[in-house]
Amino acid sequence: MKQYLDLVRDVIDNGTLQENRTGIRTISLPGAMLRFDLQKGFPAITTRKLAFKSAIGEMVGFLRGVKNAGEFRELGCKVWDQNANENAQWLANPFRQGHDDLGEIYGVQWRQWPGYKRIPLSNPAAIEMAEKAGFRRIAQDEEDGQAFVILYKAIDQVRQCLDTIANDPGSRRILFHGWNCAQLDEMALPPCHLLYQFHPNVETREISLTLYIRSNDLGLGTPFNLTEGAALLSLFGRLTGYTPRWFTYFIGDAHVYENHLDMLGEQMKREPLAAPKLVISDRVPAFAETGKYEPEWLEKIEPSDFWLEGYEHHAPMTAPMAV
């Protein structure tokens, strides 16, 4: 994956040293982009072994709204252990609910975004509209002489995206995100990959994804997030009858931790190998073959439903994760 190595080299050569919350300095460069044609292969790093099953396990956990490190471990992903149980700031947070708790992280926002409406009682039409949309009254109060009601609904952003691809593919509003300002202090880690926008093309029957990441650790985070984004796009395409095509990956703060320089330096000496192919199990229904829309597979999917075909890589390498 030459694009990835070129970005690593660019950040190391042109970035600047920055202090940050972890205590481990980074070499950082603002504004970066990678773009992959999934018809030419899956964007897996080959200059070291990719932790593919761990990345897919995390993606499956997000789709299930998992908020506990133990549940991620059951899915084959251990990357949340330190953030759950060794992050001093989170350990002291009163929102933390015991061992392995992660709070209202990614998947909670993706699948159960807490939506509230504050509507004056003098506007019954708006209240009725909200209730028809699934909001329910949870409180009533008064402020400055005006009575109002509070209504609540858990919003499944991911399902809304999938439904829109199936029913209104011309929409330019097919996106979900995890940056819930009201709940950032209730998370072990605020979302890094935070906005996903899907672009179905009815004419070509292709679907593309634009992903925005506010902060990306190129050594460990980028390979993980590329895997998850490309796999999610492929899953969405399978469930809606579109062929996955362009995966565009924007980074706000692209950085390399100082203690990852040796690992990345060695990787840059290695020649990238051919891109593998992502395979999704036949047990996952393909809309293009069945003509049947089955969105419930967002929850039924298992890590074992994904694997790489023809994946060759250089020797494994590791580096510590900054928490």
C-alpha positions in Angstrom: 0.0 0.0 0.0 2.3 2.7 -1.3 -0.1 5.5 -0.6 0.1 4.8 3.1 3.9 4.7 3.1 4.0 8.0 1.2 1.8 9.6 3.8 4.0 8.3 6.6 7.1 9.7 4.9 5.4 13.0 4.3 4.4 13.4 7.9 7.9 12.5 9.2 9.6 14.8 6.7 7.3 17.8 6.9 5.5 17.6 10.2 6.3 19.3 13.4 6.8 18.0 17.0 3.7 18.4 19.1 3.0 17.8 22.8 -0.3 16.0 23.6 -2.4 14.5 26.3 -0.6 11.1 26.2 2.8 12.5 27.2 4.4 10.9 24.1 5.2 13.5 21.5 4.0 13.3 17.9 5.2 14.5 14.6 2.0 16.0 13.2 0.8 17.3 9.9 -2.6 18.9 9.4 -4.8 17.8 6.5 -4.1 14.6 4.7 -6.0 12.3 2.3 -5.9 8.8 1.0 -8.1 7.4 -1.8 -8.6 3.8 -2.8 -10.4 2.0 -5.6 -11.8 -1.1 -3.9 -12.2 -2.7 -7.3 -8.4 -2.9 -7.4 -8.1 -4.6 -4.1 -8.6 -4.2 -0.3 -6.5 -1.4 1.4 -4.6 -3.7 3.8 -1.0 -2.8 4.8 1.5 -5.4 3.6 4.7 -4.1 4.9 3.8 -5.7 8.2 1.0 -8.1 9.2 -2.4 -6.4 9.6 -4.4 -7.3 12.7 -7.4 -7.9 10.4 -9.5 -10.0 12.8 -9.1 -7.5 15.6 -10.1 -4.6 13.3 -13.2 -6.5 12.0 -14.1 -7.5 15.6 -14.1 -3.8 16.6 -16.3 -2.9 13.6 -18.8 -5.6 14.5 -18.8 -4.3 18.0 -19.5 -0.8 16.8 -22.4 -2.1 14.7 -23.8 -3.7 17.8 -23.4 -0.6 20.0 -20.9 -2.3 22.3 -19.7 -0.1 25.2 -17.7 -2.6 27.2 -14.1 -3.8 26.6 -15.1 -7.3 27.6 -17.6 -7.6 24.8 -14.9 -6.3 22.4 -12.6 -9.0 23.6 -15.2 -11.7 22.9 -15.3 -10.4 19.3 -11.5 -10.8 19.1 -10.5 -7.2 19.7 -8.4 -6.2 22.7 -7.5 -2.6 21.7 -10.0 -1.1 24.1 -8.6 -2.8 27.3 -6.2 0.1 28.1 -8.6 2.9 27.4 -11.2 1.1 29.6 -9.0 0.2 32.6 -5.6 2.1 32.4 -6.6 5.6 31.3 -6.2 7.7 34.4 -8.6 10.4 33.2 -11.3 7.9 32.5 -10.7 6.0 35.7 -11.4 9.2 37.7 -14.5 10.0 35.6 -17.8 9.6 37.6 -19.6 8.5 34.4 -17.4 5.3 34.3 -19.4 2.3 35.5 -16.8 -0.1 36.7 -14.3 -2.5 35.1 -14.2 -2.6 31.3 -16.8 0.2 30.9 -16.1 2.5 28.0 -19.1 4.9 28.2 -21.1 6.3 25.3 -18.5 5.6 22.6 -18.7 5.1 18.9 -21.3 2.4 18.5 -23.7 3.9 21.0 -23.8 7.1 19.0 -24.0 5.2 15.7 -27.0 3.0 16.7 -28.6 4.9 19.7 -27.8 8.6 19.4 -29.9 10.2 22.2 -32.2 12.6 20.4 -34.1 15.3 22.3 -36.7 17.9 21.3 -37.9 20.8 23.4 -41.2 22.0 22.0 -43.6 24.6 23.4 -47.0 23.3 24.4 -48.4 26.0 22.3 -47.2 24.1 19.2 -49.3 20.9 19.2 -48.7 20.3 15.5 -44.9 20.1 16.1 -45.4 17.8 19.1 -47.6 15.5 17.0 -45.1 15.4 14.2 -42.3 14.5 16.6 -44.4 11.7 18.2 -45.3 10.3 14.8 -41.5 10.1 14.1 -41.0 8.0 17.2 -40.2 10.6 19.9 -41.9 10.1 23.2 -42.7 12.7 26.0 -40.4 12.3 29.0 -40.9 15.6 30.8 -42.8 18.9 30.9 -41.6 22.2 32.4 -41.9 25.9 32.1 -39.4 28.7 31.5 -40.1 32.5 31.3 -43.8 31.8 31.5 -43.8 29.4 28.5 -44.7 25.7 29.1 -42.8 23.1 27.0 -42.4 19.4 26.7 -39.2 17.3 26.3 -39.4 14.4 23.9 -36.8 11.6 23.4 -35.8 9.1 20.8 -32.8 6.8 20.4 -31.7 7.4 16.8 -30.2 4.6 14.8 -28.0 6.6 12.4 -26.5 3.5 10.7 -29.9 2.0 9.9 -31.1 5.3 8.6 -28.2 5.4 6.2 -28.8 1.8 5.0 -32.5 2.5 4.5 -31.8 5.7 2.6 -29.4 3.9 0.3 -32.1 1.3 -0.4 -35.0 3.8 -0.8 -33.6 7.2 -1.8 -30.1 6.6 -3.3 -30.0 10.0 -4.9 -29.8 11.7 -1.5 -26.6 13.6 -0.6 -27.5 13.3 3.1 -26.5 9.7 3.7 -24.2 10.0 6.6 -23.7 9.3 10.3 -21.2 10.6 12.9 -20.2 10.1 16.5 -19.2 13.5 17.7 -22.0 14.1 20.3 -20.9 17.3 22.1 -23.3 16.6 25.0 -21.7 13.3 25.7 -18.0 13.7 25.1 -17.3 13.7 28.8 -19.1 10.3 29.1 -16.7 8.5 26.8 -13.4 6.8 27.6 -12.2 8.2 24.3 -13.9 10.7 22.0 -14.3 9.5 18.5 -11.4 9.8 16.1 -13.1 8.4 13.0 -16.2 10.5 13.3 -18.1 11.1 10.0 -19.0 8.5 7.4 -20.8 9.6 4.2 -22.0 7.1 1.6 -22.4 7.9 -2.1 -24.5 5.4 -4.1 -24.5 5.7 -7.9 -27.7 4.3 -9.4 -26.3 4.5 -12.9 -23.2 2.4 -12.3 -24.6 0.4 -9.3 -21.5 1.4 -7.3 -21.3 2.8 -3.8 -18.4 4.9 -2.4 -17.5 6.2 1.1 -16.0 9.4 2.4 -14.6 9.1 5.9 -13.4 12.0 8.0 -11.0 11.3 10.9 -10.2 14.2 13.2 -7.0 12.6 14.6 -5.1 9.6 13.2 -2.2 7.7 14.6 -0.5 6.5 11.4 1.4 3.7 13.0 -1.5 1.8 14.6 -4.7 3.7 14.0 -4.6 4.2 10.2 -4.3 0.5 9.2 -7.1 -0.4 11.6 -9.4 2.4 10.4 -8.8 1.7 6.7 -9.7 -1.9 7.3 -12.9 -1.0 9.1 -14.0 1.6 6.6 -13.4 -0.6 3.6 -15.2 -3.5 5.2 -18.1 -1.4 6.2 -18.5 0.0 2.7 -18.4 -3.6 1.3 -21.0 -4.7 3.8 -23.3 -1.8 2.9 -22.9 -2.6 -0.8 -23.7 -6.2 -0.2 -26.9 -5.5 1.7 -28.2 -2.9 -0.8 -27.0 -4.3 -4.2 -24.1 -1.9 -4.9 -20.5 -2.7 -5.8 -18.1 -1.0 -3.4 -15.9 1.5 -5.3 -14.1 4.6 -4.0 -13.0 4.9 -0.4 -11.8 8.4 0.4 -10.1 8.9 3.7 -9.6 12.4 5.1 -7.4 13.1 8.2 -7.5 16.3 10.2 -4.4 15.7 12.3 -2.1 13.0 10.8 0.6 12.1 13.2 3.4 9.7 14.1 4.2 9.0 17.7 7.9 9.2 18.5 8.0 5.7 19.9 6.6 4.4 16.5 9.5 5.8 14.4 11.6 2.6 14.5 8.7 0.4 13.3 7.6 2.8 10.6 11.2 3.4 9.5 11.6 -0.3 8.9 8.3 -0.5 7.1 9.4 2.2 4.7 12.4 0.1 3.7 10.0 -2.8 2.7 8.4 -3.2 -0.7 4.6 -3.1 -0.6 3.0 -6.4 -1.9 -0.1 -6.9 -4.0 -3.4 -5.8 -2.4 -5.6 -8.8 -1.2 -9.3 -9.3 -1.9 -12.0 -9.0 0.8 -14.4 -11.9 1.0 -17.7 -11.8 2.8 -19.3 -15.1 3.8 -22.1 -16.5 1.6 -24.3 -16.7 4.7 -24.6 -12.9 4.5 -27.4 -12.2 1.9 -26.4 -10.3 -1.2 -29.2 -8.0 -2.3 -28.0 -8.2 -5.9 -28.7 -11.9 -5.9 -31.8 -12.2 -3.7 -33.5 -8.9 -4.4 -34.5 -8.9 -0.7 -33.6 -6.1 1.6 -32.4 -7.5 5.0 -31.0 -4.7 7.2 -31.2 -6.9 10.3 -27.8 -8.3 9.2 -26.2 -5.1 10.6 -26.7 -6.9 14.0 -26.3 -10.5 12.8 -22.9 -10.1 11.2 -20.0 -11.9 12.9 -16.2 -11.3 12.6 -15.9 -14.7 11.0 -18.0 -13.5 8.1 -15.0 -11.5 6.7 -11.6 -12.7 5.5 -8.8 -11.7 3.1 -8.0 -13.8 0.1 -4.5 -13.7 -1.3 -3.1 -11.6 1.6 0.7 -11.7 1.7 2.7 -9.5 4.0 6.2 -8.9 5.5 7.2 -10.0 9.0 4.9 -8.8 11.8 6.0 -5.7 13.8 4.5 -4.1 17.0 4.6 -0.8 18.8 3.0 0.5 22.0 -0.4 2.2 21.9 -0.5 5.7 23.5 -3.3 6.1 25.9 
